[in-house]
Each structure stands twice: as C-alpha cells, then as structure tokens.
Amino acid sequence: MKTKAVRLYGKEDVRLEEFDLPEIKEDEILAKVVVDSICMSTYKLIKQGSEHKRVTRDLSDHPTIIGHEMCGEILEVGSKWQEKHQPGSKFVMQVNLPNQLETPGYSYEHIGGDATYIIIPSEIMDNDCLLSFKGDTYYEGSLIEPLSCVISAFKANYHVYDDVKVHHMGIKENGNMLLIGATGPMGLLAVDLALHGPKKPKKLIVTDIDDKKLERARKLYTSEEVEIEFVNTANTEDQEQLLRSFVNGGGYDDIFVFAPVPSLVTLGSSILNIDGCLNFFAGPSDKSLMAPINIYGIHYNDHHYVGTSGGNIQDMKDGIKLIEDKKVDVSKIVTHILGLNDVAYATLHQTEIGGGKKIVYTHKDMALKDISQVEKDSELGRILSKNNGVWSKEAEEYILGQTKDI
C-alpha cells in the first residue's frame, strides 16, 4: 500500500513524500491515520535532528515519520492480534514504550502521526499501547496524548500532611493551586483538569502575560465548584506580592510552571505553602537550565519539587475516559487546522504561529487555517459560530467530507 507521510532526514530537513509500505507481518497492524495534532516536542526533534536522544538510526537512509499524537482507524490485523483488535476500530496510542528510547514519531520509518497510512509494530501491542477510543471525533482522540501528560503531572505532585509521613500522591484537594504561564494548550488542559478532574483545588489562579490569551481562557473556563481567576503578571513590579494577594494565607499548595524560565521557578519556590509541591512542567531545550530555589523551605517547610515528561498507559486510559465521559473538553485548545501538505511548515514555525493546538487532517490538502479567522459567512464559519468559535464534531465532519483530498 502507498502512503504519504512527512519524514525527517536531518536538522530542519522535513519532506512530504509518497512511498510504499511493506506487507504487514503476522504481529503487525495496518492502520489509517485520520488526525494528528502537532506537538512542540516534534519541533524540538526537527531542530535537533540526529542529535535527538530518540533518533537511533541514520536519518539520511532511514527517515523518521514525524508526529505522535494520532487517532485513526484499524484496517488490517495480523494473525497474532486478531482476537484483541478488529478492523474498523478507532484507535489512539501511547507512544512512550516501556524500557526503550525508540518511539513512534521519532524513531520509526513506517509509523508516525503525520501520515495517511502506517504499520503499527508488534512492540506497541506487546506493551498494551494500542488503545481503543470510542469518542465522537478523531481530533479529540489525537489530544488524549497531551492530556495524559497533564494527568501524569497532577498525579506526580505529592503532600505529606500527617504525622506518620505518608506520601499522599496527587494535587491537594480543596487546596490553593497556581498555574504559571498557563494559557498555552498544555496549560489550558491543566485548567480543565483542575476544574473537572477527580481532585479539585478550592482556589485556582492562572497567570500569563498576554491579555488576549487570558481573556479567551476566561470566557472558556468557568466553574461553580472552583474559584478561578486569570491574572496578567506583565509589568508587575512585585509578582510575589500580587500572587499572594489572591489566596488566604498568601501561599499555594500546588504550583505548576508551564514556561522554561528560571525566574518563574524561583517565584514559585517563594510562595509555596508548608507541604507545598512545585511541578516544573515545561520541557526545556537547554540541558544546563538551572534556577535558585528556597533550600530553607525544603528543610523547614516540607517543600517538594517534582517534574514529569509525558504520561504512561494508565494516564492515557484515564484521558480516554475523561473525554468519552465528556468531563474534559479538549476542543477548547484547538486554534488551527491544516492538511498533510502544510505540516512541515507549521511544525517548523510553531513558535511564530503561536496559538493553541494545530490539528492535522492527514488525508487532506489544506493550508494552515486559524479557526478564529475563518470567514463568518462561509459554511465552516457558520458551523464555528454555532459553537462559539470552538472546534466541534460538526466542524470535523465538514472538513472530512467537503475539503480536497491530498
């Protein structure tokens, strides 16, 4: 079978190509990718090329299909997996395979999200990383992987609030939570999870330095259970005093830092409550990135520091349930759509493009579109207007049915 895919050959060398997939083996699965969402991690991969830790082959001879936040349909199942997986099933994938560096989207020639058709290798199924998804849309499925990263981070925080020093994993229920620099897609997923997840804070403060992003978030994320405020910290001489003013006692039980900025880590360190936990969520490119923190607070105030990278299989399953049960609405982080033809450009220029998640319809030939700029009197514009400008099942069905195939 022929496939079209965006492949990485070296630093900033990404190409859309058509080539033949081999016949699947008895322990492999042939699948159709319908949607992939672009991740900043792929931008880092393209910038590093062969220097990336997950690239284990010579890219010039064995180019990697990029993209790892995919959702699609199983087409053909090798004999080994026919009792567990069936053609026609909608799938998502946990690409962080246990005990190996190689992962789809970074290391493989025949599997990645930015492709029309892929071959799923045996190790995905061997590790129970191919998961069924029964949600209403494909784009929601592609956003389970980033949601799982936030779920993992919330689980990683811990508190030791009793005399016998037992670690209580997860955010502090009914505590004060601060999300720093959190109006990007991952930050907004954290907002949604804090408002609708299994454990909720009593007070949630979300900061950024962009009024437009904050205003959009303020409109989209409301709650009757959690007190939530969106705060612009730009041009504030004393951010610590400002952030303390929003909560009784002046400190926070859980702090998540969504930008790889040392001063923000130091800021968070200065406003932790006793037994508070700071999670450095942002993935830095600088391997020597360091920040001053309050060592006194670690010793005398039981301050905790954690960091996570990605999620695991259970986090993916938890994300699937949250979306299938319509508790978390990942639609709100979608700001752009595009076809496979524009993936190389959009991935390389993510930082300049800005916005939230870019959803790739891999079988479509479609230029990158900011959904807020779609003409209001167009059919897609009318669909978006009905849903307050938020991406939806109806919008996806329009793209899949009415736009040009690649």
C-alpha positions, 0 to 999 in steps of 0.5 A: 500500500502507498502512503504519504507521510512527512519524514525527517532526514536531518536538522530542519530537513522535513519532506512530504513524500509518497512511498510504499509500505511493506506487507504487514507481518503476522504481529503487525497492524495496518492502520489509517491515520485520520488526525494528528495534532502537532506537538512542540516536542516534534519541533524540538526533534526537527531542530535537533535532528540526529542529535535527538536522544530518540533518533537511533538510526541514520536519518539520511537512509532511514527517515523518521515519520514525524508526529505522535499524537494520532487517532485513526482507524484499524484496517488490517490485523495480523494473525497474532492480534486478531482476537484483541483488535478488529478492523474498523476500530478507532484507535489512539496510542501511547507512544512512550514504550516501556524500557526503550528510547525508540518511539513512534514519531521519532524513531520509526520509518513506517509509523508516525502521526503525520501520515495517511497510512502506517504499520503499527509494530508488534512492540506497541501491542506487546506493551498494551499501547494500542488503545481503543477510543470510542469518542465522537471525533478523531481530533479529540482522540489525537489530544488524549496524548497531551492530556495524559501528560497533564494527568501524569503531572497532577498525579506526580505532585505529592503532600505529606500532611500527617504525622506518620509521613505518608506520601499522599500522591496527587494535587491537594484537594480543596487546596490553593493551586497556581498555574504559571504561564498557563494559557498555552494548550498544555496549560489550558488542559491543566485548567480543565483538569483542575476544574473537572478532574477527580481532585479539585483545588478550592482556589485556582489562579492562572497567570500569563502575560498576554491579555488576549490569551487570558481573556479567551481562557476566561470566557472558556473556563468557568466553574461553580465548584472552583474559584478561578481567576486569570491574572496578567503578571506583565509589568508587575513590579512585585509578582510575589506580592500580587500572587499572594494577594489572591489566596488566604494565607498568601501561599499555594499548595500546588504550583505548576510552571508551564514556561522554561524560565528560571525566574518563574521557578524561583517565584514559585519556590517563594510562595509555596505553602508548608507541604507545598509541591512545585511541578516544573512542567515545561520541557526545556531545550537547554540541558544546563537550565538551572534556577535558585530555589528556597533550600530553607523551605525544603528543610523547614517547610516540607517543600517538594519539587517534582517534574514529569515528561509525558504520561504512561498507559494508565494516564492515557486510559484515564484521558480516554475516559475523561473525554468519552465521559465528556468531563474534559473538553479538549476542543477548547485548545484547538486554534488551527487546522491544516492538511498533510501538505502544510505540516512541515511548515507549521511544525517548523514555525510553531513558535511564530504561529503561536496559538493553541493546538494545530490539528492535522487532517492527514488525508487532506490538502489544506493550508494552515487555517486559524479557526478564529479567522475563518470567514463568518459567512462561509459554511465552516464559519457558520458551523464555528459560530454555532459553537462559539468559535470552538472546534466541534464534531460538526466542524470535523465532519465538514472538513472530512467530507467537503475539503480536497483530498491530498 
